[in-house]
Amino acid sequence: MRIFAIADPHGNYAKIDGLLEKAGKIDLALVAGDITNFGPDEKVMELLDHFDAPVLAVPGNCDHPSILEVLETSNAVNLHHRSHTIGDTVFIGSGGSNPTPFCTPFEMQECDIGSGLEEMIEAAESNNMNIVLLTHAPPYGVLDEIPSGHVGCTSFSAFLGRVQLIVCGHIHEARGVVRTKGTVVVNPGMAASGYAALIEMHDDGRGYKIEVQLLHI
C-alpha cells in the first residue's frame, strides 16, 4: 500500500498538486490535521478536490470542531475517534490536540483525546490486524520537542509498540521519521511549506515492512 501523508496545510493548498506529482501513484491519502487556519470549515472541500485516491482525515487544534460536520458530508473518511479497515490494516484516528498555551479551537484533555482508542486497538489486535494511528498531536517524547521541552500527547505514547505506524503533525519544526519500540512515527512536515511523506507498507514474506520517504518541493 502506497500512502501519501500530509499535515498542517493550514488552508494553503498551493503545494499539494506538486507533492502528489512527486509521490507518483498512491493508494490512499492521510491528512493529519490543521486542515484550515482557524476556518472556514468549508476549506476542507478545496483540499479534497486535489485527491483522486481515498482520503482519511482528522482535524487539528487550529480547526474548529465543527469541521467534523463538513468532513461527514465530504468524500473523505472522518477518522476522528473512529476506525476504518482496508484489507488487513485498521486505521484509527484522533484529531485536535492536548492543551496548548494558545487556547486554539480544538483542544482536549488527555482523558478525552484518547477516548475509545484503547478499545479500537484491542479489537484490531484480537483480529491480528496491522494498525495505523492517525493523529494531529505526536506521542509524548517522539517528534514533539520545542525549545521549552516535550509537548506531545501521553495518551498516544501509550500505544508505541502496539501499533505499526503513527502519522502525526502539529509540531512544524519536528518533521522526521522515528522508529521506536517497533512503531514507526512519521511527521511529514508542514504541507503549506511544501512537505509531505510517501509511506509504503507491504509484507515482503519475512514480515511487515514500512518504508518512508520524506518529500519536499
N, CA and C of each residue as an Amber inpcrd file, in Angstrom:
protein
   651
   0.8400000  -1.1920000   0.0000000   0.0000000   0.0000000   0.0000000
   0.8830000   1.2530000   0.0000000   0.6280000   2.1500000  -0.9410000
   1.3820000   3.4060000  -1.0250000   0.5040000   4.5300000  -0.4720000
   0.9800000   5.1300000   0.6120000   0.1990000   6.1270000   1.3360000
   0.8730000   7.4880000   1.2300000   0.1200000   8.4750000   0.8120000
   0.5820000   9.8630000   0.7720000   0.0770000  10.5470000   2.0400000
   0.9980000  11.0880000   2.8330000   0.6250000  11.6770000   4.1260000
   1.0130000  13.1470000   4.1840000   0.0640000  13.9620000   4.6400000
   0.3450000  15.3810000   4.8670000  -0.1830000  15.7850000   6.2350000
   0.3410000  16.8880000   6.7240000  -0.1350000  17.5060000   7.9680000
   0.0220000  19.0120000   7.8340000  -0.7980000  19.7310000   8.5380000
  -0.6370000  21.1800000   8.6880000  -0.6200000  21.9810000   7.3930000
  -1.5830000  21.7880000   6.5030000  -1.6630000  22.6870000   5.3590000
  -2.1710000  24.0770000   5.7340000  -2.8820000  24.1850000   6.8550000
  -3.3350000  25.4850000   7.3660000  -4.0300000  26.3340000   6.2950000
  -4.8460000  25.6720000   5.4730000  -5.6340000  26.3990000   4.4850000
  -4.8920000  26.8000000   3.2290000  -3.5990000  26.4810000   3.1480000
  -2.7870000  26.8240000   1.9710000  -2.4770000  25.5340000   1.2220000
  -3.1630000  25.3100000   0.0970000  -3.0590000  24.0470000  -0.6280000
  -2.2680000  24.1920000  -1.9340000  -1.5260000  25.2640000  -2.0640000
  -0.8250000  25.5510000  -3.3210000   0.2360000  24.5030000  -3.6700000
   0.7780000  23.8100000  -2.6620000   1.8580000  22.8510000  -2.9060000
   1.3550000  21.4130000  -3.0740000   0.0740000  21.1720000  -2.8550000
  -0.4310000  19.8070000  -2.8150000  -0.2520000  19.0820000  -4.1530000
  -0.6230000  19.7220000  -5.2560000  -0.5160000  19.0560000  -6.5540000
   0.9260000  18.6830000  -6.8760000   1.8520000  19.5670000  -6.5710000
   3.2630000  19.2770000  -6.8190000   3.7620000  18.1210000  -5.9750000
   3.3030000  18.0500000  -4.7330000   3.6970000  16.9470000  -3.8620000
   3.1070000  15.6270000  -4.3530000   1.8520000  15.6670000  -4.7930000
   1.2280000  14.4560000  -5.3300000   1.9530000  13.9760000  -6.5870000
   2.3670000  14.9050000  -7.4270000   3.1090000  14.5370000  -8.6330000
   4.4310000  13.8780000  -8.2630000   5.0830000  14.4090000  -7.2430000
   6.3550000  13.8420000  -6.8130000   6.1690000  12.4530000  -6.2030000
   5.0480000  12.2470000  -5.5310000   4.7880000  10.9560000  -4.8910000
   4.5030000   9.8620000  -5.9070000   3.9020000  10.2180000  -7.0320000
   3.5260000   9.2160000  -8.0120000   2.2260000   8.5190000  -7.6210000
   2.0450000   7.3150000  -8.1090000   0.8040000   6.5810000  -7.8610000
   0.6430000   6.2860000  -6.3720000  -0.5220000   6.5880000  -5.8330000
  -0.8030000   6.3080000  -4.4250000  -2.1280000   5.5550000  -4.3140000
  -2.2550000   4.8070000  -3.2240000  -3.4870000   4.0670000  -2.9540000
  -4.3890000   4.7890000  -1.9640000  -3.7910000   5.6780000  -1.1680000
  -4.5160000   6.2880000  -0.0550000  -3.8160000   7.5610000   0.3710000
  -4.5920000   8.5340000   0.8570000  -4.0210000   9.7590000   1.4320000
  -4.4640000   9.8890000   2.8870000  -3.5370000  10.2950000   3.7320000
  -3.8190000  10.5710000   5.1430000  -3.5820000  12.0550000   5.3960000
  -4.5230000  12.7000000   6.0790000  -4.4130000  14.1240000   6.4130000
  -4.4280000  14.2430000   7.9370000  -3.3000000  14.7060000   8.5000000
  -3.1090000  14.7040000   9.9510000  -3.3870000  16.0600000  10.5930000
  -4.4630000  16.7050000  10.1710000  -4.9470000  17.8660000  10.9070000
  -4.4020000  19.2220000  10.5260000  -4.9850000  20.2360000  11.1610000
  -4.7910000  21.6430000  10.8080000  -5.0360000  21.8350000   9.3120000
  -6.1920000  21.3420000   8.8990000  -6.6320000  21.4320000   7.5120000
  -6.8590000  22.8860000   7.1300000  -7.4280000  23.6610000   8.0620000
  -7.6700000  25.0870000   7.8580000  -6.8030000  25.8870000   8.8150000
  -6.8470000  27.1870000   8.6660000  -6.1540000  28.0730000   9.6040000
  -7.2200000  28.8510000  10.3670000  -7.8430000  28.1500000  11.3360000
  -8.9470000  28.6950000  12.1280000 -10.2010000  28.9170000  11.2710000
 -10.3950000  28.0390000  10.2690000 -11.5820000  28.1010000   9.4270000
 -11.2940000  28.8130000   8.1130000 -12.3570000  28.9450000   7.2750000
 -13.6830000  28.3610000   7.4670000 -13.6680000  26.8600000   7.2300000
 -14.6260000  26.1580000   7.8430000 -14.6740000  24.7080000   7.7510000
 -14.7360000  24.2180000   6.3110000 -15.4110000  24.9570000   5.4650000
 -15.6390000  24.5230000   4.0840000 -14.3510000  24.4440000   3.2650000
 -13.2530000  25.0050000   3.7760000 -11.9680000  24.9040000   3.0730000
 -11.5440000  23.4490000   2.8630000 -12.0440000  22.5770000   3.7220000
 -11.6740000  21.1720000   3.5840000 -12.0720000  20.6310000   2.2090000
 -13.1740000  21.1140000   1.6610000 -13.6060000  20.6620000   0.3410000
 -12.6000000  21.0570000  -0.7380000 -12.0090000  22.2320000  -0.5850000
 -10.9800000  22.6850000  -1.5340000  -9.7730000  21.7720000  -1.4950000
  -9.3850000  21.3520000  -0.3010000  -8.2590000  20.4270000  -0.1780000
  -8.5870000  19.0830000  -0.8290000  -9.7670000  18.5630000  -0.5600000
 -10.1230000  17.2440000  -1.0640000 -10.2020000  17.2020000  -2.5760000
 -10.4580000  18.3400000  -3.2160000 -10.5170000  18.4000000  -4.6740000
  -9.1970000  18.0110000  -5.3310000  -8.1050000  18.0420000  -4.5660000
  -6.7850000  17.7260000  -5.1230000  -6.5320000  16.2190000  -5.2210000
  -7.3800000  15.4120000  -4.5750000  -7.0930000  13.9820000  -4.4670000
  -8.0130000  13.1350000  -5.3370000  -7.4280000  12.1560000  -6.0140000
  -8.1960000  11.1260000  -6.7050000  -8.3100000   9.8710000  -5.8430000
  -7.3210000   9.6380000  -4.9860000  -7.3150000   8.4660000  -4.1140000
  -8.2070000   8.7140000  -2.8920000  -8.6280000   7.6480000  -2.2070000
  -9.3910000   7.8130000  -0.9570000  -8.5950000   8.6060000   0.0740000
  -9.3040000   9.3740000   0.8890000  -8.6770000  10.2300000   1.9040000
  -9.2540000   9.8990000   3.2770000  -8.3690000   9.6830000   4.2500000
  -8.7470000   9.5650000   5.6550000  -8.1900000  10.7890000   6.3580000
  -8.9960000  11.4490000   7.1900000  -8.5660000  12.7210000   7.7670000
  -9.0070000  12.8770000   9.2160000  -8.1950000  13.5990000   9.9730000
  -8.5760000  14.0790000  11.3060000  -8.3160000  15.5860000  11.3500000
  -9.0560000  16.3170000  12.1770000  -8.8070000  17.7530000  12.3240000
  -7.6180000  18.0120000  13.2370000  -7.1450000  19.2540000  13.2290000
  -6.0890000  19.6670000  14.1440000  -6.6030000  20.6820000  15.1400000
  -5.7230000  21.1640000  15.9840000  -6.1470000  22.1260000  17.0070000
  -6.4930000  23.4870000  16.4170000  -6.0060000  23.7790000  15.2090000
  -6.3380000  25.0510000  14.5560000  -7.5870000  24.9520000  13.6810000
  -8.2170000  23.7860000  13.6660000  -9.5240000  23.6250000  13.0320000
 -10.6040000  23.7790000  14.1070000 -11.7570000  24.2350000  13.7140000
 -12.8870000  24.2770000  14.6390000 -13.5080000  22.8820000  14.7240000
 -13.9990000  22.4710000  15.8790000 -14.6480000  21.1560000  15.9820000
 -15.7680000  20.9570000  14.9630000 -16.3910000  22.0400000  14.5320000
 -17.4850000  21.9420000  13.5620000 -17.0140000  21.4380000  12.2010000
 -15.6910000  21.3850000  11.9680000 -15.1950000  20.8510000  10.6930000
 -15.5560000  19.3730000  10.5520000 -15.8090000  18.7120000  11.6800000
 -16.2000000  17.3060000  11.6330000 -17.5040000  17.1240000  10.8630000
 -18.4070000  18.0810000  10.9880000 -19.6770000  18.0080000  10.2610000
 -19.4500000  18.1070000   8.7570000 -18.5040000  18.9490000   8.3470000
 -18.2010000  19.0810000   6.9210000 -17.5230000  17.8130000   6.4110000
 -16.6080000  17.2490000   7.1850000 -15.9620000  16.0020000   6.7880000
 -16.9880000  14.8900000   6.5900000 -18.0190000  14.8860000   7.4320000
 -19.0490000  13.8550000   7.3330000 -19.7910000  13.9160000   6.0050000
 -19.9200000  15.0920000   5.4400000 -20.6600000  15.2460000   4.1820000
 -19.7370000  15.1990000   2.9630000 -18.4480000  15.0260000   3.1960000
 -17.4610000  15.0280000   2.1060000 -17.1940000  13.6100000   1.6190000
 -16.3020000  13.5050000   0.6350000 -15.8840000  12.1960000   0.1360000
 -14.7850000  11.5630000   0.9830000 -14.2760000  12.3100000   1.9540000
 -13.2330000  11.7840000   2.8290000 -13.8610000  10.9510000   3.9530000
 -13.0300000  10.1480000   4.5980000 -13.4500000   9.4190000   5.7960000
 -13.0250000  10.2310000   7.0090000 -13.9930000  10.6390000   7.8140000
 -13.7110000  11.3140000   9.0670000 -13.2330000  10.2580000  10.0580000
 -11.9470000  10.2970000  10.4170000 -11.3660000   9.2510000  11.2600000
 -11.2790000   9.6620000  12.7280000 -11.8180000  10.8180000  13.0970000
 -11.7130000  11.2820000  14.4800000 -12.4840000  10.3520000  15.4150000
 -11.7450000   9.6750000  16.2930000 -12.2980000   8.7120000  17.2460000
 -13.0880000   7.6110000  16.5540000 -12.5750000   7.2040000  15.3820000
 -13.1950000   6.1400000  14.6140000 -12.1220000   5.2460000  14.0220000
 -12.5600000   4.1070000  13.4750000 -11.6460000   3.2120000  12.7730000
 -12.1730000   2.9420000  11.3760000 -11.2550000   2.5600000  10.4960000
 -11.6100000   2.2610000   9.1080000 -10.6590000   1.1710000   8.6350000
 -11.2120000   0.1050000   8.1050000 -10.4080000  -1.0520000   7.7110000
 -10.2190000  -1.0970000   6.1990000  -8.9600000  -1.2980000   5.7880000
  -8.6190000  -1.5180000   4.3830000  -7.7490000  -2.7650000   4.3340000
  -8.2920000  -3.8350000   3.7720000  -7.5470000  -5.0850000   3.7150000
  -7.2210000  -5.5920000   5.1030000  -5.9230000  -5.8040000   5.3620000
  -5.5030000  -6.3210000   6.6660000  -5.0240000  -5.2240000   7.6090000
  -5.3870000  -3.9810000   7.3010000  -4.9260000  -2.8360000   8.1010000
  -6.1030000  -2.0430000   8.6310000  -6.0470000  -1.7340000   9.9260000
  -7.0550000  -0.8940000  10.5600000  -6.4520000   0.4870000  10.8040000
  -7.1170000   1.5100000  10.3080000  -6.7180000   2.8920000  10.5340000
  -7.5930000   3.4580000  11.6550000  -6.9510000   4.0180000  12.6710000
  -7.6450000   4.5680000  13.8340000  -7.1980000   6.0170000  13.9990000
  -8.1270000   6.9220000  14.3140000  -7.7670000   8.3330000  14.3380000
  -8.2030000   9.0840000  15.5780000  -7.4880000  10.1720000  15.8420000
  -7.8560000  11.1070000  16.9050000  -7.3250000  12.4870000  16.5320000
  -8.2360000  13.4490000  16.3720000  -7.8380000  14.7930000  15.9740000
  -7.7170000  15.7440000  17.1500000  -7.6010000  17.0360000  16.8280000
  -7.3830000  18.0310000  17.8730000  -6.0150000  17.8510000  18.5090000
  -5.8400000  18.4200000  19.6840000  -4.5620000  18.2520000  20.3910000
  -4.7920000  18.3180000  21.8880000  -3.7860000  17.8790000  22.6190000
  -3.7670000  18.1190000  24.0550000  -3.6080000  19.6310000  24.2740000
  -3.8750000  20.1350000  25.4840000  -3.8750000  21.5900000  25.7070000
  -2.5640000  22.2730000  25.3120000  -2.6990000  23.4610000  24.7190000
  -1.5590000  24.2990000  24.3510000  -1.6730000  25.6220000  25.1040000
  -0.6210000  26.4530000  25.0980000  -0.7150000  27.7690000  25.7560000
  -1.5360000  28.7740000  24.9530000  -2.0260000  28.3830000  23.7560000
  -2.5990000  29.3600000  22.8370000  -4.1190000  29.3380000  22.7570000
  -4.7530000  28.4420000  23.5140000  -6.2190000  28.3720000  23.5420000
  -6.8010000  28.2570000  22.1330000  -6.2730000  27.3340000  21.3490000
  -6.7600000  27.1250000  19.9880000  -8.1070000  26.3910000  20.0200000
  -8.8260000  26.3750000  18.8840000 -10.2300000  25.9320000  18.9090000
 -10.4750000  24.4780000  19.2820000  -9.5470000  23.5710000  18.9220000
  -9.8340000  22.1520000  19.1060000  -8.7680000  21.5350000  20.0040000
  -8.9020000  21.7700000  21.2970000  -8.0090000  21.1900000  22.2910000
  -8.8380000  20.3450000  23.2540000  -8.2380000  19.2550000  23.7220000
  -8.9300000  18.3490000  24.6280000  -7.9920000  17.9270000  25.7490000
  -8.5640000  17.5550000  26.8570000  -7.7820000  16.9820000  27.9300000
  -7.3240000  15.5800000  27.5270000  -6.2300000  15.1190000  28.1390000
  -5.6820000  13.8030000  27.7950000  -6.7390000  12.7070000  27.9170000
  -7.5840000  12.7820000  28.9240000  -8.5700000  11.7240000  29.1330000
  -9.6020000  11.6770000  28.0130000  -9.8000000  12.8130000  27.3240000
 -10.7630000  12.8660000  26.2250000 -10.1110000  12.5830000  24.8780000
  -8.8650000  13.0320000  24.7100000  -8.2230000  12.8810000  23.4050000
  -7.9900000  11.4070000  23.0650000  -7.8050000  10.5870000  24.0920000
  -7.5940000   9.1650000  23.8390000  -8.8520000   8.3350000  23.9680000
  -9.9900000   9.0040000  24.0790000 -11.2510000   8.3100000  24.3300000
 -11.5660000   7.2820000  23.2440000 -11.7760000   6.0430000  23.6610000
 -12.1730000   4.9880000  22.7370000 -11.0440000   4.3400000  21.9620000
  -9.8490000   4.9150000  21.9990000  -8.7520000   4.3600000  21.1940000
  -8.3270000   2.9790000  21.6910000  -8.2700000   2.8120000  23.0160000
  -7.8480000   1.5280000  23.5770000  -8.7490000   0.3960000  23.0880000
 -10.0500000   0.6390000  23.1030000 -10.9910000  -0.4010000  22.6810000
 -10.8020000  -0.7500000  21.2080000 -10.5900000   0.2730000  20.3580000
 -10.4040000   0.0100000  18.9330000  -9.1040000  -0.7270000  18.6760000
  -8.0550000  -0.3690000  19.3960000  -6.7630000  -1.0380000  19.2200000
  -6.8360000  -2.4750000  19.7190000  -7.5080000  -2.6960000  20.8420000
  -7.6710000  -4.0610000  21.3470000  -8.4160000  -4.9310000  20.3410000
  -9.4550000  -4.3770000  19.7320000 -10.2270000  -5.1390000  18.7480000
  -9.3610000  -5.5030000  17.5460000  -8.5410000  -4.5580000  17.0890000
  -7.6530000  -4.8270000  15.9540000  -6.6010000  -5.8710000  16.3210000
  -6.0560000  -5.7550000  17.5280000  -5.0590000  -6.7310000  17.9840000
  -5.6560000  -8.1300000  18.0440000  -6.8860000  -8.2450000  18.5230000
  -7.5190000  -9.5600000  18.6650000  -7.7500000 -10.2280000  17.3200000
  -7.8190000  -9.4150000  16.2620000  -8.0030000  -9.9420000  14.9100000
  -6.7040000  -9.9950000  14.1120000  -5.5760000  -9.7730000  14.8150000
  -4.2470000  -9.8200000  14.1860000  -4.1300000  -8.8770000  12.9980000
  -4.7050000  -7.6930000  13.1390000  -4.6540000  -6.6980000  12.0790000
  -3.4380000  -5.7880000  12.2710000  -2.9330000  -5.2420000  11.1730000
  -1.9540000  -4.1570000  11.2650000  -2.6940000  -2.8870000  11.6520000
  -2.0570000  -2.0340000  12.4360000  -2.7380000  -0.8560000  12.9710000
  -1.9580000   0.4080000  12.6250000  -2.6600000   1.3710000  12.0250000
  -2.1150000   2.7030000  11.7610000  -2.9060000   3.7040000  12.5800000
  -2.2060000   4.5250000  13.3550000  -2.8350000   5.5600000  14.1690000
  -2.5850000   6.9160000  13.5160000  -3.6590000   7.5870000  13.1270000
  -3.5750000   8.9170000  12.5060000  -3.9970000   9.9430000  13.5380000
  -3.0760000  10.8240000  13.9100000  -3.3530000  11.8310000  14.9280000
  -2.8380000  13.1850000  14.4590000  -3.2680000  14.2380000  15.1380000
  -2.6470000  15.5360000  14.8730000  -1.4550000  15.7230000  15.8030000
  -1.6750000  15.5850000  17.0910000  -0.5820000  15.7150000  18.0520000
   0.3040000  14.4780000  18.0190000   1.6060000  14.6390000  18.2270000
   2.5060000  13.4890000  18.2730000   2.4540000  12.8070000  19.6380000
   2.9600000  11.5830000  19.7200000   3.0770000  10.9480000  21.0350000
   4.1250000  11.6700000  21.8820000   3.9030000  11.7050000  23.1710000
   4.8440000  12.3900000  24.0620000   6.2310000  11.7430000  23.9440000
   7.2350000  12.5870000  23.7340000   8.6220000  12.1310000  23.6850000
   9.1310000  11.7660000  22.3170000   8.2600000  11.8200000  21.2990000
   8.6680000  11.4460000  19.9370000   8.2110000  12.5250000  18.9630000
   9.1490000  13.1690000  18.2930000   8.8480000  14.2190000  17.3100000
   7.9200000  15.2800000  17.8970000   8.1710000  15.6280000  19.1430000
   7.2690000  16.5680000  19.8450000   8.0140000  17.6660000  20.5840000
   9.2990000  17.8600000  20.2450000  10.1090000  18.7650000  21.0530000
  10.1460000  20.1740000  20.4680000   9.9160000  21.1470000  21.3320000
  10.0790000  22.5660000  21.0320000  11.1030000  23.1070000  22.0310000
  11.5400000  24.3740000  21.9020000  12.5740000  24.8690000  22.8120000
  12.2750000  24.6860000  24.2990000  10.9990000  24.6900000  24.6680000
  10.6580000  24.5500000  26.0850000  10.5700000  23.0950000  26.5460000
  10.6760000  22.1410000  25.6120000  10.6370000  20.7350000  26.0000000
   9.6520000  19.9250000  25.1840000   9.2760000  18.7660000  25.7020000
   8.3600000  17.8650000  25.0150000   6.9080000  18.2820000  25.2800000
   6.1120000  18.2780000  24.2030000   4.7270000  18.7590000  24.3270000
   3.7230000  17.7770000  23.7110000   4.1530000  16.5440000  23.4760000
   3.2790000  15.5690000  22.8470000   2.2160000  15.0250000  23.7820000
   1.4690000  14.0890000  23.2720000   0.3030000  13.5330000  23.9530000
   0.6580000  12.2020000  24.6120000   0.5020000  12.1080000  25.9200000
   0.8320000  10.8710000  26.6280000  -0.1360000   9.7480000  26.2740000
  -1.3630000  10.0920000  25.9130000  -2.3270000   9.0600000  25.5120000
  -1.8150000   8.2890000  24.3030000  -1.1510000   8.9730000  23.3800000
  -0.6490000   8.3180000  22.1810000   0.6430000   7.5540000  22.4490000
   1.4870000   8.0700000  23.3300000   2.7490000   7.3780000  23.6070000
   2.4910000   6.0140000  24.2390000   1.3250000   5.8380000  24.8730000
   0.9820000   4.5470000  25.4710000   0.7930000   3.4580000  24.4170000
   0.6070000   3.8560000  23.1380000   0.3730000   2.8800000  22.0820000
   1.6340000   2.5390000  21.2920000   2.7550000   3.1570000  21.6370000
   4.0150000   2.7990000  20.9920000   4.3130000   1.3330000  21.2760000
   4.6460000   0.5910000  20.2400000   4.8820000  -0.8310000  20.3950000
   3.6490000  -1.6720000  20.1480000   2.4860000  -1.0450000  20.1050000
   1.2370000  -1.7790000  19.8530000   0.6840000  -1.4970000  18.4540000
   1.0400000  -0.3490000  17.8970000   0.6200000  -0.0260000  16.5300000
   1.8630000  -0.0180000  15.6490000   1.6700000  -0.3200000  14.3740000
   2.8210000  -0.3720000  13.4710000   3.2640000   1.0110000  13.0110000
   2.3060000   1.9280000  12.8850000   2.6110000   3.2350000  12.3040000
   1.7770000   4.3150000  12.9760000   2.3980000   5.4470000  13.3020000
   1.7030000   6.6580000  13.7380000   2.0590000   7.7720000  12.7740000
   1.0520000   8.4000000  12.1960000   1.2470000   9.5870000  11.3590000
   0.6610000  10.7670000  12.0970000   1.4700000  11.8010000  12.3090000
   1.0610000  12.9440000  13.1180000   1.6090000  14.2240000  12.5060000
   1.3880000  15.3410000  13.1630000   1.8920000  16.6340000  12.7120000
   2.0490000  17.5510000  13.9070000   1.4410000  18.7500000  13.8140000
   1.3170000  19.6860000  14.9440000   2.6010000  20.4650000  15.2240000
   3.7120000  19.7550000  15.3960000   4.9810000  20.4160000  15.7010000
   5.7280000  20.6080000  14.3860000   5.5990000  21.7970000  13.8080000
   6.1170000  22.0420000  12.4620000   7.6130000  21.7910000  12.3590000
   8.3360000  22.1140000  13.4150000   9.7920000  22.0070000  13.3820000
  10.2910000  20.5900000  13.6810000   9.3700000  19.6440000  13.9040000
   9.7710000  18.2810000  14.2720000   9.5550000  17.2870000  13.1400000
   9.6090000  17.7550000  11.9040000   9.4650000  16.8570000  10.7560000
  10.5000000  15.7410000  10.8290000  10.0510000  14.5050000  10.5570000
  11.0060000  13.4150000  10.5690000  10.3520000  12.0590000  10.7080000
  11.2030000  11.0490000  10.8110000  10.7810000   9.6590000  10.9720000
  11.5600000   9.0570000  12.1310000  10.8500000   8.4560000  13.0650000
  11.4880000   7.8040000  14.2120000  10.9140000   6.4010000  14.3480000
  11.7840000   5.4280000  14.5460000  11.3540000   4.0550000  14.8190000
  11.6570000   3.7660000  16.2820000  10.6080000   3.4720000  17.0470000
  10.7900000   3.2370000  18.4670000   9.8180000   2.1750000  18.9460000
  10.3210000   1.2340000  19.7070000   9.5090000   0.1700000  20.3070000
   8.7250000  -0.6260000  19.2580000   9.2290000  -0.6630000  18.0380000
   8.5430000  -1.3900000  16.9890000   7.5070000  -0.5900000  16.2320000
   7.3720000   0.6920000  16.5570000   6.4260000   1.5810000  15.8790000
   7.1940000   2.6160000  15.0660000   6.7260000   2.8620000  13.8440000
   7.2870000   3.9280000  13.0110000   6.4130000   5.1720000  13.2050000
   7.0330000   6.2720000  13.6050000   6.3160000   7.5370000  13.8120000
   6.7780000   8.5120000  12.7300000   5.8090000   9.0840000  12.0050000
   6.1170000   9.9770000  10.8910000   5.4210000  11.3140000  11.0890000
   6.2050000  12.3820000  11.0650000   5.6710000  13.7440000  10.9500000
   6.0840000  14.2300000   9.5630000   5.1360000  14.3180000   8.6110000
   5.5010000  14.6670000   7.2320000   6.0310000  16.0810000   7.0650000
   5.8120000  16.9420000   8.0630000   6.1730000  18.3420000   7.9330000
   4.9820000  19.1730000   7.5020000   5.1710000  20.4570000   7.4310000
   4.0860000  21.3970000   7.1590000   3.7780000  21.4340000   5.6610000
   2.5920000  20.9340000   5.3000000   2.2220000  20.8610000   3.8880000
   2.1680000  22.2400000   3.2430000   1.8090000  23.2500000   4.0110000
   1.7600000  24.6110000   3.4730000   3.1250000  25.0750000   2.9820000
   4.1920000  24.4950000   3.5150000   5.5590000  24.8490000   3.1150000
   6.1450000  23.8620000   2.1130000   5.2970000  22.9360000   1.6180000
   5.7570000  22.0230000   0.5760000   6.3400000  20.7250000   1.0790000
   5.8640000  20.2370000   2.2400000   6.3680000  18.9860000   2.7990000
   5.2650000  17.9330000   2.8440000   5.6630000  16.6790000   2.6670000
   4.7460000  15.5410000   2.7500000   5.5900000  14.2940000   2.9680000
   4.9280000  13.1430000   3.0240000   5.6460000  11.8720000   3.1360000
   4.9610000  10.8250000   2.2700000   5.7580000   9.9420000   1.7080000
   5.2580000   8.7820000   0.9940000   5.6270000   7.5570000   1.8270000
   4.6070000   6.8150000   2.2410000   4.7950000   5.6600000   3.1240000
   4.3760000   4.4080000   2.3660000   5.2690000   3.4330000   2.2790000
   4.9590000   2.1640000   1.6370000   4.9030000   1.0670000   2.6910000
   3.7650000   0.3840000   2.7450000   3.5510000  -0.6950000   3.6990000
   3.3320000  -1.9790000   2.9150000   4.1230000  -3.0230000   3.2190000
   3.9830000  -4.2680000   2.4790000   4.5640000  -5.4240000   3.2760000
   4.1190000  -6.6010000   2.9480000   4.6410000  -7.8310000   3.5340000
   5.6260000  -8.4270000   2.5340000   6.8900000  -8.4970000   2.9210000
   7.9070000  -8.9930000   1.9960000   8.1490000 -10.4950000   2.1410000
   7.2570000 -11.1710000   2.8560000   7.4070000 -12.6040000   3.0650000
   8.1450000 -12.9520000   4.3360000   8.8490000 -11.9820000   4.8900000
   9.5730000 -12.1860000   6.1490000   8.9910000 -11.3470000   7.2780000
   7.9590000 -10.5690000   6.9460000   7.3390000  -9.7070000   7.9460000
   6.8090000  -8.4410000   7.3050000   6.1290000  -7.6550000   8.1000000
   5.5060000  -6.4220000   7.6020000   6.5320000  -5.3000000   7.5930000
   6.7070000  -4.6560000   6.4550000   7.7190000  -3.6250000   6.2980000
   7.0690000  -2.2620000   6.0570000   7.6480000  -1.2380000   6.6490000
   7.2020000   0.1400000   6.4380000   8.4080000   0.9580000   6.0100000
   8.3100000   1.5420000   4.8290000   9.3780000   2.3900000   4.3040000
   8.8270000   3.7900000   4.1030000   9.5910000   4.7950000   4.4890000
   9.1200000   6.1830000   4.4640000  10.0940000   7.0490000   3.6630000
   9.5270000   7.8130000   2.7530000  10.2980000   8.8100000   2.0050000
   9.7040000  10.1810000   2.3030000  10.4950000  11.0860000   2.8580000
  10.0360000  12.4490000   3.1070000  10.1380000  13.2460000   1.8140000
   9.0790000  13.9480000   1.4570000   9.0000000  14.6950000   0.2050000
   9.0630000  16.1950000   0.4650000   9.6370000  16.9330000  -0.5000000
   9.6980000  18.3870000  -0.3970000   9.7480000  18.9720000  -1.7970000
   8.9690000  20.0050000  -2.0060000   9.0630000  20.7420000  -3.2730000
   9.2840000  22.2180000  -2.9720000
